[in-house]
């Protein structure tokens, strides 16, 4: 999959994060890339080749600061807006901050993008918008998030609101706006919360793999390189304006305990422990990606076992480098 051929200058908010750094690596050889981030999660420090790349500029800033965003927007033609508060623990510990950053921060980025007359704006939403039972959901499925009394759903609420903002700004200010709904992305350099990164870090540290609840929750895991393929295509394709896309790998859904067992096969010394869960659980999350296949030619290529092996290898190598 090739990067955009028109050689635009691209801004990635949240560009120092897990997905942002992988996307920047794909784009930087053919584009000037600006990474805007407050370094709440820093995967850039784990990617020295990207950090020192001659076509990559890093700007420290916060999406709640319109002036900082305006400075980063100079000369930008394409925007990928990744910056957000994410992670289930954050929803419970920082619900208001989650709402402020994800809604007001997005509004700030959109305002500056409109003033800069950008050509394209890709917004990272979430599969959380489909609620606790998301089996085979399409982009047109009804949103069924949980009750407002449960902080678990502040993230999904903020992302839904921002989806509307992004598409309506695109219509009014005449830039191409598109939505990405990623499904459980994993891979090397994941510094935030996630079952696979948690399990791999536990193996590297010699700790038990902690499975919450009975381990029956089902996810469809998508390797980060496959996700990046889809995002790069969305950046290039004019037909994506006003569209939302599920990006994930529905071919190998797996339970949490099944995932732990797969990793235990790669690391036979690993042990699995179960812990009770006291928060709202998403029971199943598996996308229908027919739209992305048809419009983007999106085809996940990395199977779960291969992706787990690649990811675990990276975590083990990092652990050895820190000894």
Residue pairs with C-beta under 8 A, 6 or more apart in sequence:
1 26
1 228
1 229
1 232
1 233
2 30
2 232
3 26
3 27
3 29
3 30
3 31
3 232
3 235
4 10
4 27
4 30
4 31
4 78
4 232
4 235
4 236
5 30
5 236
7 30
7 31
7 32
8 31
8 77
8 78
8 119
8 120
9 31
9 32
9 33
9 34
9 75
9 76
9 77
9 78
10 27
10 31
10 32
10 33
10 34
10 76
10 77
10 78
10 79
10 80
10 235
11 33
11 34
11 36
11 72
11 73
11 76
11 78
11 79
11 80
12 20
12 23
12 24
12 33
12 34
12 35
12 36
12 79
12 80
12 82
13 20
13 36
13 37
13 63
13 69
13 79
13 80
13 81
13 82
13 83
13 109
14 20
14 36
14 37
14 81
14 82
14 83
14 84
14 124
15 21
15 23
15 24
15 33
15 34
15 35
15 36
15 37
15 44
15 58
15 82
16 35
16 37
16 39
16 41
16 42
16 43
16 44
16 58
17 37
17 41
17 42
17 43
17 82
17 191
17 192
18 41
18 43
18 185
18 187
18 189
18 190
18 191
18 192
18 224
19 82
19 124
19 182
19 185
19 224
19 227
19 228
20 35
20 37
20 43
20 80
20 82
21 35
21 43
21 44
21 46
21 47
21 50
21 189
22 187
22 189
22 224
22 225
22 227
22 228
23 80
23 82
23 228
23 231
23 232
24 33
24 35
24 50
24 56
25 47
25 49
25 50
26 228
26 232
27 33
27 232
28 50
28 53
28 55
28 56
29 55
31 55
32 55
32 57
33 53
33 55
33 56
33 57
34 56
34 57
34 58
34 59
34 72
34 76
35 44
35 56
35 57
35 58
35 59
36 59
36 61
36 63
36 68
36 69
36 72
36 83
37 44
37 58
37 59
37 60
37 61
37 83
38 60
38 61
38 62
38 63
38 83
39 60
40 85
41 191
41 192
42 191
43 189
43 190
43 191
44 50
44 51
44 58
45 51
46 189
46 191
46 318
47 189
50 56
51 58
59 68
59 71
59 72
61 68
61 69
61 71
61 72
62 68
62 105
63 69
63 83
63 101
63 105
63 106
63 108
63 109
64 100
64 101
64 104
64 105
64 108
65 108
66 108
66 111
66 112
69 108
69 109
69 112
70 112
70 115
73 79
73 112
73 113
73 115
73 116
73 118
74 116
76 113
76 116
76 118
77 118
77 119
77 120
78 118
78 119
78 120
78 121
78 122
78 235
79 109
79 113
79 118
79 120
79 121
79 122
80 122
80 124
80 231
80 235
81 106
81 109
81 121
81 122
81 123
81 124
81 166
82 124
83 101
83 105
83 109
84 101
84 102
84 105
84 124
84 158
84 159
85 94
85 97
85 98
85 101
85 102
85 155
86 126
86 155
86 192
86 193
87 192
87 193
88 152
88 193
88 279
89 193
90 97
90 98
90 155
91 98
91 151
91 152
91 153
91 154
91 155
92 151
92 152
92 279
95 151
95 154
98 154
98 155
98 158
99 154
99 157
99 158
102 155
102 158
102 159
102 162
103 158
103 161
103 162
103 165
106 123
106 162
106 165
106 166
107 162
107 165
110 121
110 165
110 166
110 169
113 121
113 169
113 173
113 175
114 169
114 172
114 173
114 175
117 173
117 175
118 175
119 175
119 176
120 175
120 176
120 177
120 178
120 235
121 166
121 169
121 170
121 175
121 176
121 177
121 178
122 177
122 178
122 179
122 180
122 231
122 234
122 235
123 162
123 163
123 166
123 177
123 178
123 179
123 180
124 180
124 182
125 159
125 160
125 162
125 163
125 179
125 180
125 181
125 244
126 155
126 156
126 159
126 181
126 182
127 134
127 137
127 181
127 182
127 183
127 184
127 246
127 248
127 285
127 287
128 145
128 153
128 155
128 156
128 159
128 282
129 143
129 145
129 156
129 159
129 160
129 163
129 181
130 137
130 141
130 143
130 144
130 145
130 285
131 143
131 144
131 145
131 146
131 156
131 282
132 144
132 146
132 280
132 281
132 282
132 283
133 144
133 282
133 283
133 284
134 141
134 282
134 284
134 285
134 286
134 287
135 218
135 284
135 286
136 250
136 286
136 287
136 288
137 246
137 286
137 287
137 288
138 246
138 288
138 290
138 291
139 181
139 243
139 244
139 245
139 246
139 291
143 156
143 160
145 153
145 156
145 157
145 160
146 152
146 153
146 280
147 153
148 157
150 280
152 279
152 280
153 280
163 179
163 244
166 177
166 179
167 177
167 179
167 242
169 175
169 177
170 176
170 177
170 241
170 242
171 177
171 242
176 238
176 240
176 241
177 241
177 242
178 234
178 240
178 241
178 242
178 243
178 244
178 245
179 243
179 244
179 245
180 230
180 231
180 234
180 244
180 245
180 247
181 244
181 245
181 246
181 247
181 287
182 222
182 227
182 247
182 248
183 219
183 220
183 222
183 246
183 247
183 248
183 249
183 250
183 285
183 286
183 287
184 194
184 219
184 220
184 221
184 222
184 248
184 285
185 221
185 222
185 223
185 224
185 227
185 248
186 194
186 196
186 197
186 221
186 222
186 223
186 224
186 307
186 311
187 223
187 224
187 225
187 307
187 310
187 311
187 314
188 224
188 310
188 311
188 314
188 315
189 314
190 196
190 197
190 224
190 311
191 197
195 219
195 256
195 259
196 221
196 259
196 263
196 308
196 311
197 311
197 315
198 210
199 209
199 259
199 260
199 263
200 263
200 308
200 311
200 312
200 314
200 315
201 207
201 315
202 208
202 209
202 210
202 270
203 209
203 263
203 266
203 267
203 270
203 312
203 315
203 316
204 312
204 315
204 316
204 318
204 319
205 319
206 269
208 270
208 271
208 272
208 273
209 260
209 263
209 264
209 270
209 271
209 272
209 273
210 273
210 274
210 275
211 256
211 257
211 260
211 272
211 273
211 274
211 275
212 256
212 274
212 275
212 276
212 277
213 256
213 274
213 276
213 277
213 281
214 257
214 274
215 255
215 256
215 257
215 258
215 260
215 274
216 255
216 256
216 257
216 283
217 255
217 256
217 281
217 282
217 283
217 284
218 253
218 254
218 255
218 283
218 284
218 285
218 286
219 253
219 254
219 256
219 259
219 284
219 285
219 286
220 248
220 249
220 250
220 251
220 252
220 253
220 254
220 285
220 286
220 287
221 249
221 252
221 254
221 259
221 304
221 307
222 247
222 248
222 249
222 300
223 249
223 300
223 302
223 306
223 307
223 310
225 301
225 302
226 247
226 249
226 300
226 301
226 302
227 247
227 248
229 298
229 301
230 245
230 247
230 292
230 296
230 298
231 247
233 296
233 297
233 298
234 240
234 245
234 296
237 295
237 296
239 295
240 295
240 296
243 291
243 295
245 291
245 292
245 295
245 296
245 298
246 287
246 288
246 289
246 291
246 292
247 287
247 289
247 292
247 298
248 286
248 287
248 289
248 300
249 300
249 302
249 304
250 286
250 287
250 288
250 289
251 300
251 303
252 303
252 304
253 284
253 286
254 262
254 304
257 272
259 308
260 272
261 272
262 304
262 305
262 308
263 270
263 308
263 312
264 270
264 271
264 272
266 308
266 309
266 312
267 312
289 298
289 300
292 298
293 299
302 310
